[in-house]
Amino acid sequence: MLIVFAATLAARVGMPVPASPLLVVAGGLAEAGSLSWPAATLVSIVANVIGDGVWFQAGRRHGHRVMRLLCRISLSPDSCVRQSETLIVRWGGSSLIAAKFVPGVSVVAAPMAGALHMPWLRFLGFELVAAAVWTLLFLGLGAVFSNQIQQVLDVMASTGMVATALLVLLLAAVIGVRYWRRRSALSEAAMARISVDELHELMRDGREPLIIDVRSDASASIDARRIPGAIAIPLKDIDARARELQRDRDVVLYCNCPNEVSAARAARLLAAHGIVRARPLAGGLDAWVAAGRPLNEDASAAAIAHTA
């Protein structure tokens, strides 16, 4: 039971631990009478609630700072945060159930819900349901295939170190694939940037660059800071609205995502429409803030947070 609890808790706090397969094995052992069904169910649900509850409270208390931390440690930062925003904003508390089954998103969903100010009781209600569904599904799969699982365990017991090595290789392969995907995303984002000082100089000299905040509505509601004069066009709307933008004007795009991935994607979309003077802001909104440049607060964006 301690292994089930520890692995589930580790997975919930973001460690690359294969908790789902372990729970399937636990279901097989419970069906064979080697483990207690109620105990396995209880420890898994408790581990889920504790792990997600810690991240939820961190999101409520620290908002965009926690999301930035998750972006830095995640192997797929841009996609997991955007997927979490979409789930939370569209489905509210029920999104916590779906998020359990989406790799990467399962870790980000709880702090995202907290940062969007979901009420504690609402979070706990949906979290308990989500934890129970996730736990019972994988325990049930283990029960259905208990005979096969027992055979696999017998083989592993007889092969000893060979089986352990295979498990380690499997875990390394999972991490390797996710790391490769992240490197691919970074390669896609490779392009010329404009520095904070260069942007400030353009603004100071009256050359009026068009500044576009490409963050999603949910992301902007978590962090309402905005560069003065910036207009909000989320990444998903860039392609549709490109024809509205002037082609002979400097365009600066920014986000608060790692390596300016969203801003770089937006710049590439604009370049495809003939807007070749579009560049991401190096370091994004965080670099602008760190340099002590002026900010505006978008008070209206906070309304989205209270709909989650």
C-alpha positions as CSV (number, residue, x, y, z in Angstrom):
1,M,0.0,0.0,0.0
2,L,2.9,2.4,0.8
3,I,4.2,1.9,-2.8
4,V,0.8,2.7,-4.3
5,F,0.5,5.8,-2.1
6,A,4.0,7.0,-2.8
7,A,3.9,6.5,-6.6
8,T,0.5,8.1,-6.9
9,L,1.5,11.1,-4.8
10,A,4.8,11.5,-6.8
11,A,2.9,11.4,-10.1
12,R,0.5,14.1,-8.8
13,V,3.3,16.5,-7.8
14,G,4.8,16.2,-11.2
15,M,7.5,13.4,-11.0
16,P,7.8,11.1,-14.0
17,V,6.5,8.1,-12.1
18,P,4.2,5.5,-14.0
19,A,1.5,5.6,-11.4
20,S,-1.3,4.3,-13.7
21,P,0.5,1.0,-14.6
22,L,1.3,0.5,-11.0
23,L,-2.3,0.9,-10.1
24,V,-3.2,-1.7,-12.7
25,V,-0.8,-4.1,-11.1
26,A,-2.3,-3.3,-7.7
27,G,-5.8,-4.1,-9.1
28,G,-4.5,-7.5,-10.3
29,L,-3.0,-8.3,-6.9
30,A,-6.2,-7.2,-5.2
31,E,-8.3,-9.5,-7.4
32,A,-5.9,-12.3,-6.5
33,G,-6.4,-11.6,-2.8
34,S,-2.9,-10.3,-2.2
35,L,-4.0,-6.7,-1.6
36,S,-7.1,-5.1,-0.1
37,W,-9.5,-3.5,-2.6
38,P,-10.8,-0.8,-0.2
39,A,-7.3,0.0,1.1
40,A,-5.8,0.3,-2.4
41,T,-8.7,2.6,-3.4
42,L,-8.5,4.7,-0.3
43,V,-4.7,5.3,-0.4
44,S,-4.8,6.2,-4.1
45,I,-7.7,8.7,-3.7
46,V,-5.9,10.3,-0.6
47,A,-2.7,10.6,-2.5
48,N,-4.5,12.3,-5.5
49,V,-6.2,14.8,-3.2
50,I,-3.1,15.6,-1.3
51,G,-0.9,16.1,-4.3
52,D,-3.4,18.1,-6.4
53,G,-4.5,20.0,-3.2
54,V,-1.0,21.3,-2.6
55,W,-0.7,22.5,-6.2
56,F,-4.2,24.0,-6.1
57,Q,-3.4,26.0,-3.0
58,A,-0.1,27.1,-4.6
59,G,-2.0,28.3,-7.6
60,R,-4.5,30.3,-5.6
61,R,-1.8,31.9,-3.5
62,H,0.9,32.6,-6.1
63,G,-1.0,32.6,-9.4
64,H,1.2,33.2,-12.5
65,R,4.4,32.5,-10.5
66,V,3.4,28.9,-9.9
67,M,2.4,28.5,-13.5
68,R,5.8,29.9,-14.6
69,L,7.5,27.3,-12.3
70,L,5.5,24.5,-13.8
71,C,6.4,25.7,-17.3
72,R,10.1,25.6,-16.4
73,I,10.1,22.0,-15.0
74,S,7.6,20.5,-17.4
75,L,8.9,18.5,-20.4
76,S,6.0,19.9,-22.6
77,P,5.4,23.3,-21.0
78,D,3.6,25.2,-23.8
79,S,1.2,22.5,-24.8
80,C,0.3,21.3,-21.3
81,V,-0.5,24.8,-20.0
82,R,-2.5,25.7,-23.1
83,Q,-4.5,22.5,-22.9
84,S,-5.2,23.1,-19.2
85,E,-6.4,26.6,-19.9
86,T,-8.8,25.3,-22.6
87,L,-10.1,22.5,-20.3
88,I,-10.6,24.7,-17.2
89,V,-12.2,27.6,-19.0
90,R,-14.5,25.5,-21.2
91,W,-15.5,22.8,-18.7
92,G,-14.9,24.4,-15.3
93,G,-14.6,21.9,-12.4
94,S,-15.5,18.9,-14.5
95,S,-12.3,19.4,-16.4
96,L,-10.4,18.0,-13.4
97,I,-11.8,14.6,-14.3
98,A,-10.7,14.7,-17.9
99,A,-7.3,16.1,-17.0
100,K,-6.5,13.0,-15.0
101,F,-6.2,11.1,-18.2
102,V,-4.2,13.6,-20.3
103,P,-0.4,13.3,-19.8
104,G,1.2,16.6,-18.6
105,V,-2.2,18.3,-18.2
106,S,-3.0,16.3,-15.1
107,V,-0.2,18.1,-13.2
108,V,-1.0,21.6,-14.5
109,A,-4.8,21.4,-14.1
110,A,-5.0,21.8,-10.3
111,P,-2.7,24.8,-10.0
112,M,-4.5,26.3,-13.0
113,A,-7.8,25.9,-11.3
114,G,-6.4,27.5,-8.2
115,A,-4.9,30.4,-10.1
116,L,-8.3,31.0,-11.7
117,H,-9.8,31.2,-8.2
118,M,-12.0,28.1,-8.3
119,P,-13.6,27.8,-4.8
120,W,-12.0,25.3,-2.5
121,L,-15.2,23.3,-1.9
122,R,-15.9,23.1,-5.6
123,F,-12.3,21.9,-6.2
124,L,-12.5,19.3,-3.5
125,G,-15.8,18.0,-4.8
126,F,-14.6,17.5,-8.4
127,E,-11.2,16.3,-7.2
128,L,-12.7,13.5,-5.1
129,V,-14.8,12.4,-8.1
130,A,-11.8,12.6,-10.5
131,A,-9.6,10.7,-8.1
132,A,-12.2,8.0,-7.6
133,V,-12.8,7.6,-11.3
134,W,-9.1,7.5,-12.1
135,T,-8.4,5.0,-9.3
136,L,-11.3,2.6,-9.9
137,L,-10.7,2.6,-13.7
138,F,-7.1,1.4,-13.4
139,L,-7.8,-0.9,-10.5
140,G,-10.6,-2.4,-12.5
141,L,-8.3,-2.9,-15.5
142,G,-6.0,-4.8,-13.2
143,A,-8.8,-6.9,-12.0
144,V,-9.9,-7.8,-15.5
145,F,-6.4,-8.8,-16.5
146,S,-5.4,-10.3,-13.1
147,N,-4.3,-13.6,-14.6
148,Q,-2.1,-12.0,-17.2
149,I,-0.6,-9.6,-14.6
150,Q,0.2,-12.5,-12.3
151,Q,2.0,-14.2,-15.1
152,V,4.0,-11.1,-15.8
153,L,4.9,-10.7,-12.1
154,D,6.0,-14.4,-12.0
155,V,8.3,-13.8,-15.0
156,M,9.7,-10.7,-13.5
157,A,10.4,-12.5,-10.2
158,S,12.2,-15.2,-12.1
159,T,14.3,-12.9,-14.2
160,G,15.2,-10.5,-11.5
161,M,17.7,-7.8,-12.7
162,V,16.7,-8.3,-16.3
163,A,13.1,-7.3,-15.6
164,T,14.3,-4.3,-13.5
165,A,16.5,-3.2,-16.3
166,L,13.6,-3.4,-18.8
167,L,11.4,-1.3,-16.5
168,V,14.2,1.3,-16.2
169,L,14.6,1.4,-20.0
170,L,10.9,1.8,-20.5
171,L,10.8,4.8,-18.1
172,A,13.8,6.3,-19.8
173,A,12.2,5.9,-23.2
174,V,9.0,7.7,-22.0
175,I,11.2,10.6,-20.7
176,G,13.3,10.6,-23.8
177,V,10.2,10.9,-26.1
178,R,8.8,13.8,-24.1
179,Y,12.3,15.5,-24.1
180,W,12.5,15.1,-27.9
181,R,9.1,16.7,-28.3
182,R,10.2,19.6,-26.2
183,R,13.4,20.1,-28.2
184,S,11.4,20.0,-31.4
185,A,9.1,22.8,-30.1
186,L,12.2,24.8,-29.2
187,S,13.6,24.3,-32.7
188,E,10.3,25.5,-34.2
189,A,10.6,28.7,-32.0
190,A,14.1,29.5,-33.2
191,M,14.0,32.9,-34.9
192,A,15.3,36.5,-34.4
193,R,14.0,38.3,-31.3
194,I,13.7,41.9,-30.3
195,S,15.1,42.8,-26.9
196,V,13.3,44.7,-24.2
197,D,15.7,47.7,-24.6
198,E,15.1,47.7,-28.4
199,L,11.3,47.7,-27.9
200,H,11.5,50.4,-25.3
201,E,13.6,52.5,-27.7
202,L,11.0,52.1,-30.5
203,M,8.3,53.2,-28.1
204,R,10.3,56.1,-26.7
205,D,11.2,57.4,-30.2
206,G,7.6,57.5,-31.3
207,R,8.0,54.8,-34.0
208,E,4.9,53.1,-32.7
209,P,5.4,49.4,-33.0
210,L,2.3,47.3,-32.9
211,I,2.6,45.2,-29.7
212,I,0.5,42.1,-29.5
213,D,-0.2,40.1,-26.3
214,V,-0.7,36.5,-27.6
215,R,-1.6,34.9,-24.3
216,S,-4.9,33.1,-23.9
217,D,-7.7,34.8,-22.1
218,A,-7.2,32.5,-19.1
219,S,-3.5,33.2,-18.9
220,A,-4.1,36.9,-19.1
221,S,-6.7,36.6,-16.3
222,I,-4.1,34.9,-14.1
223,D,-1.6,37.6,-14.8
224,A,-3.3,40.9,-15.7
225,R,-0.1,42.8,-16.3
226,R,0.3,44.1,-19.8
227,I,2.8,46.2,-21.8
228,P,1.4,49.7,-22.4
229,G,-0.3,50.0,-25.7
230,A,-0.4,46.2,-26.3
231,I,-3.5,44.7,-27.9
232,A,-4.7,41.2,-27.0
233,I,-4.9,38.7,-29.8
234,P,-4.6,35.1,-28.4
235,L,-2.4,32.8,-30.4
236,K,-5.5,30.8,-31.6
237,D,-6.9,34.0,-33.3
238,I,-3.6,35.3,-34.9
239,D,-4.2,33.5,-38.2
240,A,-7.7,34.8,-38.6
241,R,-6.9,38.4,-37.7
242,A,-3.6,38.7,-39.6
243,R,-5.3,40.6,-42.5
244,E,-6.3,43.4,-40.1
245,L,-2.6,44.2,-39.4
246,Q,-0.4,46.6,-41.2
247,R,2.4,45.0,-43.2
248,D,4.8,47.9,-43.2
249,R,5.0,48.3,-39.4
250,D,7.2,46.7,-36.7
251,V,5.1,44.1,-34.9
252,V,6.3,42.8,-31.5
253,L,4.6,39.7,-30.0
254,Y,4.9,38.6,-26.4
255,C,3.7,35.9,-24.0
256,N,4.9,34.6,-20.6
257,C,5.6,31.0,-21.8
258,P,9.0,29.3,-21.9
259,N,11.3,30.4,-24.7
260,E,8.6,32.6,-26.1
261,V,7.1,29.6,-27.9
262,S,3.6,31.0,-28.4
263,A,5.0,34.4,-29.6
264,A,7.4,32.7,-32.0
265,R,4.5,30.6,-33.4
266,A,2.4,33.8,-33.8
267,A,5.3,35.5,-35.6
268,R,5.6,32.6,-38.1
269,L,1.9,32.8,-38.8
270,L,2.1,36.5,-39.5
271,A,5.2,36.0,-41.7
272,A,3.1,33.5,-43.8
273,H,0.7,36.4,-44.3
274,G,3.4,38.7,-45.5
275,I,4.0,40.5,-42.2
276,V,7.8,40.0,-42.2
277,R,8.6,42.6,-39.5
278,A,7.0,40.5,-36.7
279,R,9.3,39.4,-33.9
280,P,8.9,37.8,-30.5
281,L,9.9,39.8,-27.5
282,A,13.0,38.1,-26.0
283,G,12.1,36.9,-22.5
284,G,8.5,37.9,-22.9
285,L,6.5,39.7,-20.3
286,D,8.8,38.5,-17.5
287,A,11.8,40.1,-19.1
288,W,9.9,43.4,-19.5
289,V,8.9,43.3,-15.9
290,A,12.5,42.4,-14.8
291,A,13.9,45.4,-16.6
292,G,11.6,47.7,-14.6
293,R,9.6,48.9,-17.6
294,P,6.1,50.4,-17.2
295,L,3.0,48.2,-17.1
296,N,-0.7,48.4,-17.4
297,E,-3.2,46.3,-15.5
298,D,-6.1,44.7,-17.5
299,A,-8.8,44.8,-14.8
300,S,-11.4,43.3,-17.1
301,A,-9.5,40.1,-17.6
302,A,-10.0,39.0,-14.0
303,A,-13.7,38.3,-14.8
304,I,-12.7,35.1,-16.6
305,A,-11.1,33.8,-13.4
306,H,-14.4,33.6,-11.6
307,T,-16.2,31.6,-14.2
308,A,-14.1,28.5,-13.7
